[in-house]
Amino acid sequence: MANLREIPDAVKWRKAAGCAARLPALYERAFRSVIGDRYDGLEQEVWMELSRISAEIAHELTLPVRNAVELSETMGIIMTVLFGPLYKSEVLKLDGDRAVTVVQACPFIEEGIALGCTGDCLFHRCLALTLTSIPRLNKNYEARYIRTMCTGDRQCEIKIEVREAPEGA
């Protein structure tokens, strides 16, 4: 008889994370043709809601979010916790209070492409999650995509910096 305790935690995490990375593509394949034009908007709301989970993880693990470098490092940890060890990134500190997250490996690309998703669909998921997570972690910061693997670049580059005050504020 199989015993869950005999399976190493790293194996369980890798399998669960692989499933989490595969689910968006499976949902798209099953529901896009049925829901039609409304699918993208509904899916974007789901990914934006994941930013709440990102903030909960950061809070529960007391991850630092005081500046751009800390936000970049914390997002890398959160993405790895949520989607597994196949997510690989590094942080580049820029002058001032700015940083760039360089993503070298992303489980969504591998799983999504294997299940027939387009790079554009993959990008919108990550975009919704990241752009809502950063200000949720620290309201004074924002993220902007510079390069994206799912649209053909060699790596993703996400710039994190202090949010500019609106004109006239």
C-alpha positions in Angstrom: 0.0 0.0 0.0 1.3 3.5 -0.9 2.1 5.9 1.9 2.1 9.6 1.3 4.8 10.1 4.0 7.2 8.0 2.0 7.1 10.4 -0.9 9.8 13.1 -0.4 8.4 16.7 0.0 10.4 17.9 -2.9 8.7 15.4 -5.2 5.3 16.3 -3.9 6.0 20.0 -4.4 7.4 19.5 -7.9 4.3 17.5 -8.9 1.8 20.0 -7.4 3.6 22.9 -9.0 3.6 21.2 -12.3 -0.1 20.7 -12.0 -0.6 24.4 -11.0 1.5 25.5 -14.1 -0.6 23.2 -16.4 -4.0 24.2 -15.1 -4.3 27.6 -16.9 -3.6 25.9 -20.3 -6.1 23.2 -19.5 -8.8 25.7 -18.6 -8.1 27.7 -21.8 -8.4 24.6 -23.9 -11.6 23.5 -22.3 -13.4 26.8 -21.9 -12.2 29.4 -24.5 -14.3 28.1 -27.4 -17.4 27.8 -25.1 -17.1 31.3 -23.4 -15.7 33.1 -26.4 -14.8 36.8 -26.2 -15.5 37.0 -22.5 -12.8 34.4 -21.6 -9.8 36.7 -21.5 -11.5 39.2 -19.2 -12.7 36.4 -16.8 -9.3 34.8 -16.8 -7.6 38.1 -16.1 -9.7 38.6 -13.0 -8.6 35.2 -11.7 -4.9 36.1 -12.2 -5.4 39.5 -10.6 -7.0 37.7 -7.6 -3.9 35.6 -7.3 -2.1 38.9 -6.3 -4.0 38.7 -3.1 -2.5 35.2 -2.5 0.9 36.7 -3.4 0.5 39.3 -0.7 -0.7 36.7 1.8 2.4 34.6 1.1 4.7 37.6 1.5 3.0 38.6 4.8 3.0 35.1 6.3 6.6 34.4 5.4 7.6 38.0 6.4 9.2 38.6 3.1 10.7 42.1 2.6 9.0 44.6 0.3 10.6 47.9 1.3 12.3 48.7 -2.0 12.6 47.6 -5.6 15.3 44.9 -5.1 13.3 43.4 -2.2 10.1 43.4 -4.2 11.9 41.7 -7.1 13.4 39.1 -4.8 10.1 38.5 -3.0 8.2 38.1 -6.3 10.8 35.4 -7.3 10.1 33.6 -4.1 6.4 33.9 -4.4 6.4 32.6 -8.0 8.5 29.7 -7.0 6.3 28.9 -4.0 3.1 29.1 -6.2 4.4 27.5 -9.4 7.4 25.4 -8.4 11.1 25.0 -8.7 11.1 25.3 -12.5 10.6 29.0 -12.2 14.1 30.6 -12.3 14.9 34.3 -12.0 17.6 36.7 -10.8 17.5 40.3 -9.7 19.6 43.1 -11.2 19.9 46.2 -9.1 19.7 49.4 -11.1 20.7 52.9 -10.1 18.3 54.6 -7.7 15.5 52.6 -6.3 15.0 50.4 -9.3 15.5 46.7 -10.1 14.9 44.3 -13.0 13.7 40.7 -12.5 15.3 38.5 -15.2 13.3 35.3 -15.7 15.3 32.6 -17.3 12.8 29.7 -16.9 9.1 29.7 -16.6 6.9 26.7 -16.1 3.9 28.4 -17.8 5.7 28.6 -21.1 6.7 25.0 -21.2 3.3 23.7 -20.0 1.3 26.2 -22.0 3.1 25.6 -25.3 2.9 21.9 -24.9 -0.9 22.2 -24.5 -1.3 24.5 -27.5 -1.5 27.9 -25.9 -0.2 30.9 -27.7 2.5 33.2 -26.3 0.0 36.1 -26.2 -2.4 34.2 -23.9 0.5 33.2 -21.6 1.8 36.8 -21.4 -1.6 38.2 -20.3 -1.7 35.8 -17.4 1.7 36.8 -16.1 1.0 40.4 -16.8 -2.2 40.5 -14.8 -0.5 38.7 -11.8 2.7 40.7 -11.7 1.2 44.2 -12.4 -1.3 43.8 -9.6 1.0 42.0 -7.2 3.8 44.6 -7.0 1.5 47.5 -5.9 -0.3 45.1 -3.5 3.0 44.3 -1.9 4.0 47.9 -1.8 1.7 50.6 -3.0 4.6 52.9 -3.9 5.9 50.7 -6.6 4.9 49.5 -10.1 6.2 46.9 -12.5 6.7 47.2 -16.3 7.6 44.4 -18.7 10.6 45.1 -20.9 11.0 41.6 -22.6 8.9 38.4 -22.5 9.9 34.9 -23.3 6.3 33.9 -24.2 6.3 36.5 -27.1 9.7 35.4 -28.4 12.4 37.0 -26.3 15.3 35.0 -24.8 14.3 35.9 -21.3 11.7 38.0 -19.4 12.8 41.3 -18.0 10.4 43.1 -15.5 11.4 46.5 -14.3 10.3 47.4 -10.8 10.5 51.0 -9.7 8.9 53.7 -7.6 5.4 54.6 -9.0 5.4 58.1 -10.5 3.0 60.5 -9.0 0.2 61.4 -11.4 0.5 64.8 -13.1 -0.9 67.6 -11.0 -0.7 65.6 -7.8 
